[in-house]
Amino acid sequence: MNSLHLHAFEPSRGFTLIELLVVISIIALLIAILLPTLNKTREAAQGIACLSNHRQWSIVMGTYLNDSDDYYPPYAYGAGFPANDPYLSPYDYAGRNLTWTGMLWDNGYIDQLSIMVDPGLSPETDIEYIDSALDSSLAATYPQFTHAQYGYNHIHLGSSFRLSVSNQRTPAMINDVRSQTETILLADSFSYLYEINTGKTRGYYIVRDHYSPGTYGPHVRHSSAINVLWVDGHASAVRVGDASNPYASGLTTISDADNFWDRK
């Protein structure tokens, strides 16, 4: 007869404190290794989405040019803009104060507010802010559209401020631009003055052709680069060496003979 062997119940062995610490250390190490990669992947995706917005703007501008006898939209409309200027035909903005973004929205060239917002710059907040422009009490002027996050080359394309002409508010015609592959139409933008005054980050609907600290201009927000839409319709990232002054190494300034701003 086989003897019966009884064994006392032995509970399963858990992790020791040292083992738990080792596991936690390994997890922390993996996170430290993967997080920069994940951040770079997210930044790259935001940059691609931003370039897609620029290309959508190219379609919007092209459609407007076809409808306006090849004139670019004026950067704004209000005081000082004659109501019967031929480049505004067939649109009538008499008595209204509108930015170029507001005018394009007003006439159905833009049907999604997301085109005004760069995913790399507080998109959720700014969509809500820009959306408030459609409130009925603001419908006549759309003031929030001034904080679209893509700035227009307004001095050279949205007006004629750098030229000796009778009406310097007249925008350019596309054929006025000789080097269309190397002339900026839109660029990622930022209102430095708004941030100084309010502590909030906002884009701006126009960009300067020269360095003017503390106001508004191109904004570096995609891995040391500014995304740009060029007059010929292509969009690209322009690398800059100094984020505080993108004109010094990247975009150039109007004082440079071979700049990216004027119509020459």
TORSE-955553 format. One record per residue: y, x, z of N, C-alpha, C, CB in turn. Coordinates in steps of 0.02 Angstrom, whole numbers, plus 50000, padded with zeros to 5 digits. Each point is the difference from the previous one (the first is absolute). Glycine has a CB too. Layout:
<pts>
YXZYXZYXZYXZ;...
</pts>
This chain:
<pts>
499415004350000500594995750000500615004450000499394990850061;501035007949890500625004049995500474998250057499875000749876;500405004450150500494998750054500654997549970499475008950071;500864986849965500644997149978500565004350027499514988349997;500895014149956500575004250019500634995949998499435010349956;500884989150099500644996450004500585004950000499454990550064;501045008349892500585004449995500624996250024499495006449904;500884996950136500624996950024500484999149942499855005250114;500544989449887500494998649947500555005450002499764987550006;500355015549936500525005149994500564997349956499155009350016;501444989650011500564997549960500185005049945500444993650099;499815003849843500205004449945500585004450022499614991549916;500395014550060500505004950020500634998949960499105008350030;501494991350002500634999149966500325006749984500164989250059;500455010449911500375006149984500305003050063500254995649885;499745010750118500355003350055500745000449983498975006750030;501434994850019500725000549990500175005449949500194996150118;499455009349886500135005549953499844997849928499745008550090;499724987949902499824997749933500524995249972498805001450029;501454994150014500524995449979500625003749979499534991350077;500665013849961500595003949983499925003649934500235001450122;499165001049866499865003449936500084995149942499225008050058;500504985949949500054995049948500734998149986498874995650033;501515003450022500704998349993500385005649965499934992950103;499925013249914500335005849969499855000349925499935006250109;499454992449873499815000149929500374994549962498875004550031;501174989549999500364994549967500745001849992499194991750050;501115011250002500705001949996500115005349946500144997450122;499395007249872500055005249949499964997049931499505008250079;500044987149912499934996849934500644996149981498764999250019;501524997450031500634996349987500555004849981499664991150081;500395014549954500525005049985499925002849930500065002850121;499314997849857499875002749933500154994849946499125007650048;500684986149966500054994849949500704996849995498804997850019;501575002150037500634996450000500505002649950499814997750119;500305008949875500465002449949499794997949929500275009750074;499074990449914499764997949934500144992749987499115008750007;500784987250045500134992849993500744998749989499024997550073;501415006349963500724999249992500225002049929500155002250122;499575003249853500175002249932499774994949949499915011950037;499504985249975499754994949954500454993950000498835004150019;501394993950041500464994350005500665001549966499454996650107;500825009349904500645001949968499935000249924500305006750103;499134995849874499895000249927499974993049972499395010950011;500284984650024499964993049977500694996749999498834999350046;501585002250004500684997350002500425002749942499924999050124;499985007449861500365003049944499814996849934500065010650063;499304987949928499764996949939500284992949994498945006950004;501064989550053500274993249999500755000049985499134996550082;501235008549944500715000649986500125001449925500195004350117;499435000149854500065001449928499854993749959499685012050020;499854984050004499864993749966500614995450001498785001150031;501574998850026500624996050004500525002549950499764997850121;500305008849875500485002849951499824997849929500175009950076;499204990049909499794998049932500154992549988499105008950000;500834987150053500194993049993500754999349989499054996750074;501345007549959500735000049988500155001849927500205003050121;499405001449851500105001949930499934993949954499575011550025;499944984349990499904994049960500594995250010498755001350010;501484998050053500564995650015500625002349962499534997550114;500625009049890500595002649966499954999449924500165008050096;499244993249878499904999449928500124992949976499185009350005;500594985950034500114992949982500744998350002498874997150046;501485005450005500724998850005500365003149940499924999650126;499915006649857500325003349943499924996049936499795011150055;499624986149935499884996049940500444993849998498825004149998;501334993250061500404993950004500755001250000499054995050061;501165011249950500725001450009500285004949949499844997850122;499865002149819500245004449945499995007350021500724990749959;498755011350076499885006950019500475002850054499575001549886;500794994250149500395002250057499584999750063501054995949945;499045009250098499704999750066500374995050043499635012149990;500054985350062500374995450044500555003850038498974992950013;501615004049997500505003050044499715000750070500954995249931;499245010050104499695001250065500184994650050500035012249977;500534984450012500214994450043500494995849960499835006850107;500304987349920500474995649966500424996450052499234998549902;501425001650089500454996850048500715001649982499145000650090;501265001249959500705001549988500065005949952500304995850115;500125003449834500115005349952499564999749938500345006850094;499184988649906499574999249941500264994049959499005004950063;501294996249879500224994449959499434995449984500905007149951;499224986450054499474995149991499764999549928500474993750095;499945008649857499824999149930499805006549966500784990549997;499055014750042499785006249969499384998849958500485006650096;499504996249843499434998549955499335002350026500795000849908;499205004550133499355002650024499684995450050500415011449979;499964983750047499714995350048499704993949965500825003950085;499364995149852499744994249963499245000549995501094999149934;498544995650075500224993050008500054997850074499474997749890;500645007050155500004998350071500714998950025498965006750016;501124988950031500664998350027499985001150076500224991649907;500135013650116500015001550071500714999250029499045007849984;501394988649981500694999350022500034997150071500364998549881;500035004750160500094997450068499455001650048500644991249950;498875013050030499455001650044499985007550012499354990049959;500405011950099499915007050017499255001550002501095000350065;498675003349886499285001349995499875007449988499824988449957;499645014150072499755006649981499584999349936500005004050121;499835001649848499594999649940499324996950015500595010149953;499154991350108499364997050019500074992550007499685010650059;500884987149970500124992950007500074996549933500535002350108;499815001149844500094997149934499334999149964501145005249994;498435000050011499364999649967499564994650031500085012149971;499964987250096499634994650032500284993349980499755007550097;500914992049901500344993849985499814997349931500945003750073;498915000849881499854998049932499265000349983501125004049969;498464996650082499284999549989499665006249974500214988449980;500135017350019499675006149978499535002850053500995002549928;499144995850134499585001950056499714993750031500685010550022;498674989349987499694994050030499625001750064499924994949887;500085011550133499675002050062500455004850038498864998449947;501275000050116500425004350040499685006850014500494989950051;498855010549944499665006350016500205005649953499054993450043;501225005149899500205005249954500605003950027499584993049905;500775004150144500585003450029499825004450059500684990549962;498695009350059499805003350062499495005649987500224989450063;499935016549961499565005749994499494999950056500915006849944;498444993450041499495000050054500065005950047499254994249922;501105011150058500085005850042500584999550048499505006549911;500864987850090500584999350043500024993050030500635008549932;499074990750127500004993850039499964993749958500665005950085;498814993249876499974994349954500004993250034499405007449925;500244991950130499974993450032500694997850024498815002350034;501545002249999500664998350026500484998349944499795007550097;500204996549850500494999049947499854994049956500195012150002;499174986149991499854993949963500314994150036498935005049956;501014994850111500294994650038500775000149994499025000350079;501265005749922500735000649997500264997949931499955009350084;499734993149863500214998149933499874992749987499765011649960;499704985850067499844992949991500544995650031498785002850001;501554999550051500534996050031500584999049953499655004250112;500394999849834500534999149951499954993349965500045012449985;499374984650016499914993749964500184994050043499115005449934;501114995950127500244994550041500574996449964499675006250105;500354987349899500494996149962500725001950016499184990749998;500945011450063500695001850018500225006549969499844993950107;499685010049867500165006549970499905000049924499685005450107;500134989049865499774999949931500545002149950499224991050033;501425008549986500535001749952500095007549991500564989550032;499245014550016500135007149995499395004550008501124997450043;498355000249988499415004050012500165006850032499464994349903;500905005950152500215006550027499435004650019501014994350041;498435002849981499445004350020499715003949941499754992050091;500385005749849499745003649943500325006949993499784989149943;500755012250095500295006749999499515005150029501154995150010;498365002550028499535004650032499325000149965500594998050107;499425000649828499405001649960499885007550006500224990349918;499155011750081499845007050015499965004549939499394995850098;500855001649846500055003949939500724999949977498804997449967;501515008550029500715000549984500125001249926500195004250114;500314992449860500205000149930500495005949988499834987449992;500095016049952500485005249979500634996449976499075008149967;501304989350082500544995349985500625003349970499574993050091;500555013349925500615003349976499985001349925500135005250113;499264995949861499935001749929499704994649957499895011650037;499674984249993499684994849961500274993150017498985007149993;501134991650071500244993450021500764999349997499014999450072;501325005949906500734999949993500205005849955500174994650115;500485006549878500255005749961500505003950042499844993849891;500035006850174500475003150046500155007349984499604992150086;499945011449882500125007149984500335000949932499005002850069;501174991849897500295000549934500734997650000498864998349949;501525004250003500704997849992500014994149951500455011850023;499424982350004500004994049959500434994750035498845002649954;501364992450008500464995050027499684995850056500564999549888;498814998850104499664996250052499405004150025500364988949949;499735014550106499475004450025499424996250031500875008550020;499184985049985499444996150025499514998049945500764995750089;499395006249850499554998549945499375004350006500984996949926;498435000350075499385004050005499855003449934499564992250087;499965012349915499795003749940499564995749956500085010750064;499914991249872499484997449954499455005249999500844993549929;498565004450056499445004750003500095005749950499254990650037;501065008049906500095005349951500555005050019499614991949914;500765006550139500495004850025499675005950035500814990650014;498565008450007499645005150037499635004549951499884992450101;500325013749894499715004549949499325002750020501165003149968;498764998650095499365002850023499664995050046500445011949990;499224983349980499734994450038499415001950044500394992549909;499275012950073499435002250041500235003950061499305000449898;501335001650105500255004150055500634997050033499525010049942;500554983550052500574996650033499734994850048500745002049899;499494998350162499764995550053500264993049989499945009650080;499614985549923500194993050001500004997350071499534998549883;499915002450152499934998150071499685005750038499904987849969;500235012450096499675004950043499904996950069500525009649937;498964992750098499914998050070500665001150037498755002849997;501474992350041500675000450029499994998650074500494996749891;500085004950141500044999450073500744999650019498915006350016;501254989450032500684999550026500045003950065500174988749946;500085017450051500075004150060500524996850046499685010449936;500854986850036500534997150040499744994150040500845003749915;498724992250054499724994250035499595002250060499994993549892;499635011850099499585002550055500445002850056499085002649919;501465000950063500455002750051500314994450041500235009949926;499964984750039500364994650034499544995350038500855000749911;498534998450066499564995050030499365002850029500484992149920;499345013950060499365002850022499414997349961500495001450111;499644994749836499474996949960499955003349932500174989250061;499235011049912499885003049935500084994949945499225008450053;501214993049899500094995449944500095004049935500524991450077;499255005849868500145002949935500714998249979498784999449969;501405002549969500674998249975499954999049925500585006550092;499824989049881499924997849931500285004849949500034988550043;500345016549978500275005149955499905006950029500864991849957;499165013350001499955006950022500575004149968498744999050013;501515005850024500545004349976499725005449953500654997850106;499815005149856499815005649956500195006750031500144992549901;500045007550163500195006250034499854999250074500895002449914;499095003350120499845000150071500584997250041499255009949982;500604985250058500514996950043499674998150066500664995649899;499285009250147499634998850062500294994350040499705012050002;499864984150029500214994650044500184993649964500405008650074;499474990849861500154993849963499364997049973501145004449970;498714996749967499394997449969499815004549942500294988150035;499095011649946499775004249945499254999949994500995007250016;498734997549945499275000449991499665001650066500165003749881;499234993950127499655000850063499315003049989500624990250046;499245015249991499355003349996499534996450048500525011349970;498974985450004499544996450044499285000049976500954992950033;498905011049916499315000349975499785007249994500164989249937;499625013650119499745006950001500485004949967498844995349998;501765005150029500525004649975500214998549929499545008650076;500424985149904500194998149932500394993550000498985005849956;501424993449990500364993849987499724997149936501055004150059;498744989649942499764996849939500604997649960498924996650056;501055004749879500564998649955499774996249939500585010450040;499824984749939499904996749936500525002849953499554989450054;500225013149888500445003049951500184994849947499485011450021;501064990049942500254995249952499484998249947501145004650019;498445000149962499514998549947499434995650025500285010949947;499694987750118499504995450027499445003350039500274992949907;499685013750092499465003150039500245001350071499535005349895;500004994850151500155001250070499625006150024500194987750020;500125016250023499675006150024500285001950069499825003949881;499805000450153500215002650065500375006649989499024994350058;501575006349971500395006249995499975003550068500784994949911;498945011150089499945003950062500675003050018498805002549974;501364997450090500625003050024499845004850056500664989849968;499765015350038499885005050051500334998550066499915008149910;500634988050089500384998550060500104992550004500575011349997;499074985450048500044992750005500704997750020498794999850030;501595004350007500674998050021500505000349944499735004150113;500114999649834500445000549942499585000549937500915005550069;498834988949906499565000249942500345002449936499374990850052;501305009349947500355002449941499965007649992500784990250011;499115013250045500015007349998499395002949965500644999850105;498804996649900499385002649968499574994049980500045010850068;500074986849872499614994449977500384995649951499385000250107;501084995849920500344995049957500615002749964499584991550077;500705014049945500635002849973500594995650019499375005249905;501224997250083500624996450014500424999749937499975003550121;500514992149877500404999049939500375006349979500124988150032;500005016550015500345006249983499565004849960500684998650104;498675000249895499555004249960500044998049927499245001650099;500795003249857500054998549928499394996149977500685010449983;498744991550040499384996649981499774995450056499675009749926;500754985450091499824995550054499604994049974501035003550063;498714992649984499584994249982500394993450005499015006350041;501654993949961500384994050015500424997349942500045004150115;500325000349851500484997549951499674998049934500865007250053;499554990249901499744997349937499885005449947500594989450026;499615016749987499965005349949499285002349991501165003650028;
</pts>
